């Protein structure tokens, strides 16, 4: 059995740490960018969070599971936040940097 570096009195104690709020942590990475006179919300997706295959609108190629990428959606849409979120797209990081051709 492997040796533990924690004393027996500390095992099983919460030590007063609060639970991590993943939404709060990931929201800090979201940023707003302006492209072509429009504002966009851009949020990175880590390789560990990338679980599905998406089609990149920049190159038309697949964004495979396990590949870090970006999600972008309009920040200034006239139809409201729900419509903007529904129209979000997953981009390769490189494709987003060079922009839409």
N, C-alpha and C positions, 0 to 999 in steps of 0.2 A: 504494500500500500504506500502511495507517495506521501511524503512528509508535508504537512501544512505549516506555513510560516505564521499563521494566526494563532494566538493563544486560545485555549479552550473557553475562556471567559468571553471572548469576542465572537465566537462562532454562533451564528443564529441571531445575533443582535443586529438591528437595523442601523445602529450608530447614528441615528438622527438624520440620515440622508433622505432628501425628498425624492419622490419618483420623477423620472425624466419625462418632460412633455415634448414628444417628438415633433408635433406640429409647431410648437414655439421655436424649437431648434432649427427646423428646416425653413421656417418663414424668414429667418434672419439672412438666409442666402439669397432670397428673392431680390431682384433689382428691377429697375425701370430703365428702359433704353428708348431712344427716339430714332426711328428709321423712316425715311421717306415722308417726314412730316407727321408720322403717327407714333403714339407712345405704346410700348410693348412691355408687359411683365415677362421677365425671363427668370426661370428657376432651374438650377442644375439638378440632374438626377445622377446619383452615384451608380457605379457598376453593381453594387449590392442591391440597390433599389430597382434596377432595371430588370423587370421580370417578364415582359412581353415584347413581341416584335411590332415595330411601328414603321411606317413609311416616311422617310425624311422628305419634306416638301422642297428642300434645296437641291437635292441630287436625284431624287426618285428612288434611291436605294433603301435597303432595309436597315433599320436601327435594331440590331439583334439584342436578345436578352444578355445581360452581363456586360453591356457596353455603356459607359458613362456618356450622357448626352444632355441636351437642354430641352425644356418645355417652354414654349412661348405662346402668349395670348395677348389680345388687345387690351390696353389699359384705359383707352378712351373711347370704347365702343358706344354707340348711341342706343343699342338695344338692352344695355344693362350688363351687370356682372355675370349673371347666370348664362346669358348667351355668349359672352366672351369666353368664359371657362369652357363651355361646350365646344367652342371652335378652336381650342388650344391644339397645338401641333408639337410633335417631338422631332427635334433637329439634331443632326450630328454637330458637334461643337465647331468643327472646321467649316461646315456649310453655313452655320449661323454667322460666323466671323466674316466670311467673304460675302454674305448677303445673297439675296435672290437674284438669279440671272434672268 
